[in-house]
Amino acid sequence: MDGKTVKAIIFDLDNTLIETSRASEVAIQKVMTELLKSTLALDDGTISTICDKFNQKLFHESSDASAGGSIDELRVGHWVKSIQEAAGSCSTPSLASQCYHLWKHTRLEVLSLSPETGNLLRRLRSSYKVLLLTNGAAQVQREKVKAVGCEEFFDHIVVGGEHAEQKPSPSIFTLCFDMLGVEARDCVMVGDSLDTDIQGGFNAGVRATVWISRSDVPDGSVKPDYTIPTVLQLPDILAQLESRCLNHV
């Protein structure tokens, strides 16, 4: 291959570039302390159960679940059901809506792109084409992108919820390759999810997949080409790829 072995890098967003899980935990705690405990005469265990149920509904939310209604309405509904399932009823009709909006706004306030990550993306964009590919509902993911101000670091931003298929489908990767004007073999996929980012990169035939994790790969799972605990170590992986290419020239 002429020139660099890697021409483009595709990044996931949540828990790869920004700590969405941590922000969600902070938001849940705020809902518990500022709304649920002060409004409902329930023990701490039941309050925790309500929040656990909301998180479960959020996790199992399908990409088309809000069809026919807004994502905000859907997630208010998650709170309604969670309160009803754990407490038997929702005594304050507006409580579920208040829980959702406090959770949402707190999460967006807490989310941030660290200066170190921003500097990394800026440096990488001077040498590579860089694209953000994130799964999820269009409104939710666009709100996150705006909240952390990461538009300036990417040549393109692709939100799975705006397309027919999301990661790990090869079709959305093909869309990204076309937007970047590169082949699959020119790209590295970087993300925290084995099921969507790494499997998707594998399905699409990218040059290499990089898993952001401090854990070992579970048995039976797709195997990433590289595993690093933080995206800040990505330059080391890129250097290895370039060195490997030169050694085979």
N, C-alpha and C positions, 0 to 999 in steps of 0.2 A: 504494500500500500504506500502511495506517495504521501510525504509529509507525516503529520501526526497520526498515530494509530487511533486516537480518540479525537473526534471533531465536535462532539456535542454531549452535554450532560443533561439528563432529565431528572428533576428532583420531585419527590413527594413533599407535601407541606406539613401535615399534622404529625407531631412527634418525630419529625425529621429535621425541619428547620425551626419550628416553633413548638413549645411544650404545651400542647393542647390538653393532655391528660392532667397536668398540674393545674392549669387554669380552670379546668372543669371541677377539680377537687376544691379549689378555693371558692368557686361559685356555689357549689353544693353546701359547703360549710356556712356560707353567708345566708343562704336560704334557710338552713336549719336554725341558726341562731337569731336571725333578724325577723323571720316570718313564722315558721312552723312552731317553734317553741313558745313564742309570745302569743300566738293566735289559738293554737289547739291545746286543750288540756290533756296532753298525752305524755306518756313516759318516753325517756330517751330512746329506748329500744324500738318503739313504734315509729318515732320520728325518723330514726335511721332506716327502718324498713321502707318507709315512704320514699326516701331518697334512693335507696338501693333499687326499688322497683322502677323509679324514673330512669335511672342509669341503664337498667336492663332493657327497658322499652326503647331507649335511645340507641343502644347497641344493636338491637334487632330490627331497627327501623329500615325498611327497604327503600331503595332509591326512588321508587314511584309511589311511596306511601301517601304523599300529600296530593296525589292526583285528585282534582275536584275541590281542593282547598289549599290554603297557604301552609307553608311549613310552620309558621307561627301558630296557626290554629291546631295543627297536628300535635305540636309539642305542648301546648296548653292542655290538650286532651290527654297527653301522657301524665301530666300532673293530676288531672281530675281522676283518672283511673287509679293512679298510684295511691292517692289519698283514700279513695273509696275502698280499694282492696285491703289496705292496711288498717284503716280506722273505721270502716263501715259506712262513712258518709263524709261529705264535704260541707261542714256547717256554714262556712262563709262562701257564698257563690263566687265571689271575685278572688278567692284565695289562690286558686290554681293559676289564674292569669298573673297574679302578683308574683307567685313563685317563679313562673317561667320568665317573666321580663326581668326580674332581679337576677336570676341565674344567667340569662343571656347577656345582659349588659355588664355584669361583673366579669364573666368569662372574656368578653371582648376587651374590657379594660385591662385585664391581667395579661392577655396575650401580647407577646412582643418578639421582635426579631433582634437578637442580641447584637451589639456592635461588632463582636468578633465574627458572627455569622454573616452580617452585612458586608464586612470587609472581605471575607472569603469569597462571597458571591461576586463582589466587584472585581476582585483579582481574576477569578475564573472567567468572567465574561470578557476580559481583555484577551483571552487566549482561546476560548471555546464558545460555541453557541450554547445558550442556557435556556431551558424551558421548565416551567412549573406545571406538573400534572397531578391534580388532586381529585380524588373521588368525593362524592357527596352532593347534597342538594345545592343547586346553583346559588340561591340567595345566601345560604349559610356560608359557603366557601368564599363567595365574593365579599361578604362582610368581614371575614377573617383577613383576607388579602388586603382590604382597605384599612382595617384596624392596625395591622402591623406595618403597613406602608412598604410592601415588598415589590410593587410593580416595576420600580426602576431597575431592579436587578435582573430582569428576565427579558429575553427576546419575545417570548410568548407565554401566556398563561392559559392553560386548558383545564376547565372544570368538567369532571365527568358527568355531572347532572345536566349539563347542557347538550349532551350527545346521546345517541341511541344506546351506546354501550360504554361501560366504565372499565377501569383496571379490574381483573387481569386480561380482559379481552384484547386480542391482537389489533382489532380495528382502531381503537383509540390511540394505540402506539403508532400505527401506520399514519394516522392523521398527524401526529406529532412529528414523525420523520419527514412527512411532506411539507409541513410548515417550516421546518428547519432546513429543508433542502439537503438532507443527508440520508444515508442508508442505515439500516438497523445496526450493521457491524461497525458503524462509526460512533455509536452511542453507548454511554454508561447510564444505567438506571440506579438511582440512589433512593432508598426508602426504608421505613421501619417495619413494614408489613411483609411477611413471607408470602401470605396468601394473595395479596394484590400487587405489591411492588416487585418483589423478587420473582414470583410466578409469572407475572405479566411480562417482565423483562425477558424471562426465559422463553415464554411463548412467542414473543416478538422477535427473538433472535439477536438481542443486543450484544455488543462486544463483551460487556461484563456487568454483573449485578453487584451492588454494594449494600449490605444490610446494616442498618444503624441499630445496634443492640448491645447490651451488656450480658446477654444470655447465650447459652449454647443452642445450636439448631436442634429442635426436637426430632426424634426418630420419625421417619416416614414423611418428613417435610421436604419441600424443595430446598436444594442446597445453594446458597449464595456463593458467588465466586470469592467475595471478600466480606469480612465482618469487622466493623469498627464501632467503638462505643459512642463516638460523637462525629458529626459531620465535619468537624474541624480537622479531622485526620484524613479527609479525602485527598488532599494533595499528595500524601505519601502513596496512596493507591494509584493515582494517576501517574506518578513518577515510576512506579513499578511496571505499569502497563507500557509506558514509553520505553523503558529499559528492556523489557521483554521483546518488544517489537524490534529494537535495534540489534539485539542479540541474534535475531533470526534473519536479519538482512543478509 
